[in-house]
Amino acid sequence: MKNIKFLILLTFIMCLMSCDNSIENSQQASDRLSYFKDDRTGLCFCQILSNTYNSYNVSSITCVPCDSIPKELLK
């Protein structure tokens, strides 16, 4: 029974240590966003840059409606 309690406690502590509890405000998130348009297809995309815990740079891209992007933000 002691071993089970110890394993549950250890699992709980590991879960707490692996979570990122920092809250990113909207300004910090919008600073990492960029918008661009593919001239061949006419589609617009949004890209956000982030870093992993292992210091890898990650780029996530999604298609967005072109008319929802302010012209000064579109590259």
PAPA-853251 format. One record per atom (N, C-alpha, C, CB): x, y, z; residue in three letters. Coordinates in steps of 0.1 Angstrom, whole numbers, padded with zeros to 4 digits, always signed. Glycine has a CB too. Layout:
N
XYZAla...
***
This chain:
75
+0008-0012+0000Met+0000+0000+0000Met+0009+0013+0000Met-0009+0000+0012Met+0020+0012+0007Lys+0029+0024+0008Lys+0035+0026-0006Lys+0040+0021+0018Lys+0038+0016-0014Asn+0043+0017-0027Asn+0033+0024-0036Asn+0048+0004-0033Asn+0021+0020-0035Ile+0011+0026-0044Ile+0009+0041-0041Ile-0003+0019-0042Ile+0009+0045-0028Lys+0008+0059-0024Lys+0020+0067-0029Lys+0006+0060-0009Lys+0032+0061-0028Phe+0044+0067-0033Phe+0043+0069-0048Phe+0056+0059-0029Phe+0039+0059-0055Leu+0038+0061-0070Leu+0028+0071-0074Leu+0034+0047-0076Leu+0017+0072-0067Ile+0007+0082-0070Ile+0012+0096-0067Ile-0006+0080-0062Ile+0019+0098-0056Leu+0025+0110-0052Leu+0036+0114-0062Leu+0031+0110-0038Leu+0044+0105-0066Leu+0055+0107-0076Leu+0049+0111-0089Leu+0064+0095-0077Leu+0039+0104-0094Thr+0032+0108-0106Thr+0026+0122-0106Thr+0021+0098-0110Thr+0020+0125-0095Phe+0014+0139-0093Phe+0025+0149-0094Phe+0006+0140-0080Phe+0036+0147-0087Ile+0047+0157-0087Ile+0053+0159-0101Ile+0058+0153-0077Ile+0054+0148-0108Met+0060+0148-0122Met+0051+0156-0131Met+0063+0134-0127Met+0038+0154-0129Cys+0028+0161-0138Cys+0029+0176-0135Cys+0014+0156-0135Cys+0030+0180-0122Leu+0031+0194-0119Leu+0044+0200-0125Leu+0031+0196-0104Leu+0054+0193-0124Met+0067+0198-0129Met+0067+0199-0144Met+0079+0190-0125Met+0060+0191-0151Ser+0060+0191-0166Ser+0051+0202-0172Ser+0057+0178-0171Ser+0042+0208-0164Cys+0033+0218-0170Cys+0039+0232-0170Cys+0020+0218-0161Cys+0036+0239-0180Asp+0040+0253-0181Asp+0028+0261-0176Asp+0044+0257-0196Asp+0030+0268-0165Asn+0020+0275-0159Asn+0020+0290-0162Asn+0020+0274-0144Asn+0029+0294-0171Ser+0030+0308-0174Ser+0019+0312-0183Ser+0044+0312-0181Ser+0013+0324-0181Ile+0002+0328-0189Ile+0008+0339-0199Ile-0009+0334-0180Ile+0006+0337-0211Glu+0010+0346-0221Glu-0001+0356-0224Glu+0015+0339-0234Glu+0003+0369-0224Asn-0007+0379-0227Asn-0009+0380-0242Asn-0004+0393-0221Asn-0019+0387-0246Ser-0023+0388-0260Ser-0012+0396-0268Ser-0036+0394-0262Ser-0005+0405-0262Gln+0005+0413-0269Gln+0017+0404-0272Gln+0009+0425-0261Gln+0021+0395-0263Gln+0032+0386-0265Gln+0029+0376-0276Gln+0036+0379-0252Gln+0016+0372-0277Ala+0012+0362-0287Ala+0012+0369-0301Ala-0002+0356-0284Ala+0006+0381-0301Ser+0005+0388-0314Ser+0019+0392-0320Ser-0004+0400-0313Ser+0029+0394-0311Asp+0042+0397-0316Asp+0049+0385-0323Asp+0051+0401-0304Asp+0044+0373-0321Arg+0050+0361-0327Arg+0042+0357-0340Arg+0050+0350-0317Arg+0031+0365-0343Leu+0023+0362-0355Leu+0028+0370-0367Leu+0008+0365-0352Leu+0027+0363-0378Ser+0030+0370-0391Ser+0020+0365-0401Ser+0045+0369-0395Ser+0017+0373-0411Tyr+0007+0369-0421Tyr+0014+0371-0435Tyr-0005+0378-0421Tyr+0011+0362-0444Phe+0017+0363-0457Phe+0007+0357-0467Phe+0031+0356-0458Phe+0009+0361-0480Lys+0000+0357-0491Lys+0008+0349-0501Lys-0007+0368-0497Lys+0004+0338-0505Asp+0010+0330-0516Asp+0005+0336-0529Asp+0007+0315-0514Asp+0014+0341-0537Asp+0010+0347-0550Asp+0005+0337-0560Asp+0022+0355-0555Asp+0010+0325-0559Arg+0006+0315-0569Arg-0008+0311-0567Arg+0015+0303-0568Arg-0013+0309-0555Thr-0026+0304-0552Thr-0036+0315-0548Thr-0026+0294-0541Thr-0030+0326-0543Gly-0039+0337-0538Gly-0044+0335-0524Gly-0051+0339-0547Gly-0039+0324-0517Leu-0043+0321-0503Leu-0035+0329-0493Leu-0042+0306-0501Leu-0041+0332-0482Cys-0033+0339-0471Cys-0031+0329-0460Cys-0041+0352-0466Cys-0020+0331-0453Phe-0016+0322-0442Phe-0012+0330-0430Phe-0005+0313-0447Phe-0013+0324-0418Cys-0008+0330-0406Cys+0002+0321-0400Cys-0020+0332-0395Cys+0013+0326-0396Gln+0024+0318-0390Gln+0027+0323-0376Gln+0037+0319-0399Gln+0029+0314-0367Ile+0033+0317-0353Ile+0046+0309-0350Ile+0022+0314-0343Ile+0055+0316-0344Leu+0068+0310-0340Leu+0068+0307-0325Leu+0080+0319-0345Leu+0073+0296-0322Ser+0074+0292-0307Ser+0087+0284-0305Ser+0062+0285-0302Ser+0090+0282-0293Asn+0102+0273-0289Asn+0097+0262-0280Asn+0113+0282-0282Asn+0103+0250-0281Thr+0099+0239-0273Thr+0108+0239-0261Thr+0101+0226-0281Thr+0106+0230-0252Tyr+0114+0229-0240Tyr+0128+0225-0243Tyr+0108+0219-0230Tyr+0130+0218-0254Asn+0143+0214-0259Asn+0150+0224-0267Asn+0142+0201-0266Asn+0145+0236-0268Ser+0151+0247-0275Ser+0150+0246-0290Ser+0165+0250-0271Ser+0140+0238-0295Tyr+0138+0237-0309Tyr+0128+0249-0313Tyr+0132+0223-0313Tyr+0131+0255-0325Asn+0122+0265-0330Asn+0111+0258-0338Asn+0130+0275-0339Asn+0098+0261-0336Val+0087+0255-0342Val+0079+0266-0349Val+0078+0248-0332Val+0075+0264-0362Ser+0067+0273-0370Ser+0054+0266-0373Ser+0075+0277-0382Ser+0043+0272-0369Ser+0030+0266-0372Ser+0023+0275-0382Ser+0022+0264-0359Ser+0017+0270-0392Ile+0011+0278-0403Ile-0003+0272-0405Ile+0020+0277-0416Ile-0012+0282-0407Thr-0026+0278-0410Thr-0031+0288-0421Thr-0035+0279-0398Thr-0041+0284-0429Cys-0047+0292-0439Cys-0058+0301-0432Cys-0053+0283-0450Cys-0058+0313-0436Val-0068+0323-0430Val-0075+0331-0441Val-0061+0333-0420Val-0087+0336-0439Pro-0093+0344-0450Pro-0086+0357-0452Pro-0108+0347-0446Pro-0083+0360-0465Cys-0075+0372-0468Cys-0082+0385-0464Cys-0072+0372-0483Cys-0095+0385-0464Asp-0102+0397-0461Asp-0103+0400-0446Asp-0116+0397-0466Asp-0099+0391-0437Ser-0098+0393-0423Ser-0085+0398-0418Ser-0102+0380-0416Ser-0075+0400-0427Ile-0062+0404-0423Ile-0060+0419-0427Ile-0051+0396-0430Ile-0057+0428-0417Pro-0054+0442-0421Pro-0043+0443-0431Pro-0051+0450-0409Pro-0044+0451-0441Lys-0035+0453-0452Lys-0021+0456-0447Lys-0039+0463-0462Lys-0019+0463-0436Glu-0006+0467-0431Glu+0001+0455-0425Glu-0007+0478-0421Glu-0006+0444-0421Leu+0000+0432-0416Leu+0004+0422-0426Leu-0009+0426-0405Leu-0002+0423-0438Leu+0000+0413-0448Leu+0013+0415-0455Leu-0011+0413-0458Leu+0022+0405-0457Lys+0034+0406-0464Lys+0033+0400-0477Lys+0046+0399-0456Lys
***
